[in-house]
Amino acid sequence: MTEDLQDKKAATLKATLELISEQGFHGTPISQIAEKANIGVGTIYRYFASKEDLLNALYIDVKTNSSRIILQSYSKDRPINESFKEVINSTVRYFIKNPTELSFMEQYENSPLITASTHEEVTRLIQPLCDLFKSAQEEALLKKLPFEILIALYSGSVISLAKLYKAGNVRLDEQVLSGGINAIWDMIKA
């Protein structure tokens, strides 16, 4: 893909992310995305077959970026509890710095739009996190709950902590953040 085409595709994804985080899926027509991206509607359809295709591509893009940043300091060589705390810390900080991504992911993950291929790609992206949970389960370090419940407890708490901070409901200095991270770990550990 040429640089100009890549720039237009990136502009489309950025505009879609910003608009959907503000207005939701149904409140964001393709025409508005095109206007915000400063491109034609037809150009969007050169890259994406439909709005659903665009949303799936955006979700993969957001998950690719967030996973890369959140997992960049993760190491299998650390003790599991330290790895969990590092991932929790990175996730909270990522969502605080990227509230539009958080808003989009929450909407998208609770919609029927996710395709099987998107789900497979995202599972691949977050595999190190899944492996961390599975290793902790194998070593009996986590509560004896189904994997999906542990993930829900973890992700719900991390998201809530980031949203409290962004809403201004709590001052998240290093001491408070550390306490929150420890509380999340305590919630899921055996």
C-alpha positions as CSV (number, residue, x, y, z in Angstrom):
1,M,0.0,0.0,0.0
2,T,1.4,3.4,-0.9
3,E,2.1,6.0,1.8
4,D,-0.9,8.2,0.8
5,L,-3.3,5.2,0.9
6,Q,-1.8,4.2,4.3
7,D,-2.3,7.7,5.6
8,K,-5.9,7.7,4.5
9,K,-6.6,4.4,6.1
10,A,-4.9,5.6,9.4
11,A,-7.0,8.8,9.2
12,T,-10.1,6.7,8.8
13,L,-9.3,4.6,11.8
14,K,-8.4,7.6,14.0
15,A,-11.6,9.5,13.0
16,T,-13.7,6.4,13.7
17,L,-12.1,5.9,17.1
18,E,-12.7,9.5,18.2
19,L,-16.3,9.7,16.9
20,I,-17.4,6.4,18.3
21,S,-15.9,7.1,21.7
22,E,-17.9,10.3,21.8
23,Q,-21.1,9.3,20.0
24,G,-21.3,5.5,20.0
25,F,-21.7,3.1,17.1
26,H,-25.1,4.0,16.0
27,G,-24.5,7.8,16.3
28,T,-21.5,7.7,14.0
29,P,-22.4,7.4,10.3
30,I,-19.7,6.7,7.6
31,S,-20.3,10.1,6.1
32,Q,-19.3,11.8,9.4
33,I,-16.2,9.6,9.7
34,A,-15.2,10.6,6.1
35,E,-15.7,14.3,7.0
36,K,-13.6,14.1,10.2
37,A,-10.9,12.1,8.3
38,N,-11.0,14.7,5.5
39,I,-11.5,12.0,2.8
40,G,-14.4,10.9,0.7
41,V,-16.9,8.2,1.7
42,G,-15.9,6.2,-1.3
43,T,-12.3,6.2,-0.1
44,I,-13.4,4.5,3.1
45,Y,-15.1,1.8,1.1
46,R,-11.9,1.2,-0.8
47,Y,-10.4,-0.1,2.5
48,F,-13.4,-1.5,4.3
49,A,-16.3,-3.4,2.8
50,S,-18.8,-2.2,5.4
51,K,-19.0,-0.3,8.6
52,E,-18.8,-3.6,10.5
53,D,-15.5,-4.3,8.6
54,L,-14.2,-0.9,9.6
55,L,-15.1,-1.5,13.3
56,N,-13.5,-4.9,13.3
57,A,-10.3,-3.5,11.7
58,L,-10.3,-0.6,14.3
59,Y,-10.7,-3.1,17.1
60,I,-7.8,-5.1,15.9
61,D,-5.7,-1.9,15.5
62,V,-6.6,-0.7,19.1
63,K,-5.9,-4.2,20.6
64,T,-2.6,-4.5,18.7
65,N,-1.4,-1.1,20.1
66,S,-2.7,-1.6,23.6
67,S,-1.4,-5.2,23.9
68,R,2.0,-4.1,22.6
69,I,2.3,-1.4,25.2
70,I,0.7,-3.3,28.1
71,L,2.8,-6.4,27.6
72,Q,6.1,-4.7,26.7
73,S,7.5,-5.0,30.2
74,Y,6.0,-8.4,30.9
75,S,8.6,-11.2,31.4
76,K,8.0,-14.9,31.9
77,D,11.1,-14.9,34.0
78,R,9.6,-13.0,36.9
79,P,7.6,-14.5,39.6
80,I,3.9,-14.8,38.6
81,N,2.6,-12.3,41.3
82,E,5.1,-9.7,40.1
83,S,4.1,-10.3,36.5
84,F,0.5,-9.8,37.3
85,K,1.1,-6.6,39.2
86,E,3.2,-5.3,36.3
87,V,0.5,-6.1,33.8
88,I,-2.2,-4.5,36.0
89,N,-0.1,-1.4,36.4
90,S,0.6,-1.2,32.7
91,T,-3.1,-1.7,31.8
92,V,-4.4,0.9,34.2
93,R,-1.8,3.5,33.0
94,Y,-2.6,2.7,29.4
95,F,-6.3,3.2,29.9
96,I,-5.7,6.4,31.8
97,K,-3.6,7.8,28.9
98,N,-5.9,6.4,26.2
99,P,-9.6,7.0,27.3
100,T,-10.9,6.9,23.7
101,E,-9.5,3.4,23.2
102,L,-11.1,2.3,26.5
103,S,-14.4,3.7,25.5
104,F,-14.3,2.1,22.1
105,M,-13.2,-1.3,23.4
106,E,-16.0,-1.3,26.1
107,Q,-18.6,-0.6,23.4
108,Y,-17.2,-3.0,20.9
109,E,-16.6,-5.9,23.3
110,N,-20.3,-5.7,24.4
111,S,-21.7,-5.6,20.9
112,P,-22.6,-8.4,18.4
113,L,-20.2,-7.0,15.8
114,I,-17.1,-9.0,16.6
115,T,-16.4,-11.6,13.9
116,A,-14.8,-15.0,14.4
117,S,-11.6,-13.9,12.6
118,T,-11.4,-10.7,14.7
119,H,-11.8,-12.8,17.9
120,E,-9.0,-15.2,16.8
121,E,-6.7,-12.3,16.0
122,V,-7.3,-10.6,19.4
123,T,-6.9,-13.9,21.2
124,R,-3.5,-14.3,19.5
125,L,-2.5,-10.7,20.5
126,I,-3.4,-11.3,24.2
127,Q,-2.0,-14.8,24.4
128,P,0.8,-13.8,26.7
129,L,-1.8,-12.6,29.2
130,C,-3.8,-15.7,28.8
131,D,-0.7,-17.8,29.4
132,L,0.1,-15.8,32.5
133,F,-3.4,-16.6,33.9
134,K,-3.1,-20.3,32.9
135,S,0.4,-20.6,34.5
136,A,-1.0,-19.0,37.7
137,Q,-3.9,-21.5,37.7
138,E,-1.6,-24.4,37.2
139,E,0.5,-23.3,40.1
140,A,-2.7,-22.9,42.2
141,L,-1.9,-19.2,42.7
142,L,-5.4,-18.0,41.6
143,K,-8.8,-18.6,43.1
144,K,-10.5,-21.8,41.9
145,L,-12.8,-20.1,39.5
146,P,-13.3,-20.5,35.8
147,F,-10.8,-18.7,33.6
148,E,-13.5,-16.4,32.2
149,I,-14.6,-15.3,35.7
150,L,-11.0,-14.5,36.7
151,I,-10.5,-12.5,33.5
152,A,-13.8,-10.6,34.1
153,L,-12.8,-9.8,37.7
154,Y,-9.3,-8.6,36.6
155,S,-10.4,-6.6,33.6
156,G,-13.5,-5.1,35.3
157,S,-11.4,-3.9,38.3
158,V,-8.6,-2.5,36.1
159,I,-11.1,-0.6,33.9
160,S,-13.0,0.7,36.9
161,L,-9.7,2.0,38.5
162,A,-8.8,3.8,35.3
163,K,-12.3,5.3,34.9
164,L,-12.3,6.5,38.6
165,Y,-9.1,8.3,37.9
166,K,-10.2,9.8,34.6
167,A,-13.5,11.0,36.2
168,G,-11.5,12.8,38.8
169,N,-13.1,10.7,41.6
170,V,-9.8,9.6,43.0
171,R,-6.3,11.1,43.0
172,L,-4.2,8.3,41.7
173,D,-0.7,9.0,43.0
174,E,1.9,6.2,43.1
175,Q,0.9,5.0,46.6
176,V,-2.8,4.8,45.7
177,L,-2.1,3.1,42.4
178,S,0.1,0.6,44.1
179,G,-2.6,-0.1,46.7
180,G,-5.2,-0.6,43.9
181,I,-2.9,-2.9,42.0
182,N,-2.3,-5.0,45.2
183,A,-6.0,-5.1,45.9
184,I,-6.8,-6.4,42.4
185,W,-4.1,-9.1,42.8
186,D,-5.5,-10.0,46.2
187,M,-9.0,-10.3,44.7
188,I,-8.0,-13.0,42.3
189,K,-5.1,-14.8,44.1
190,A,-5.8,-18.0,46.0
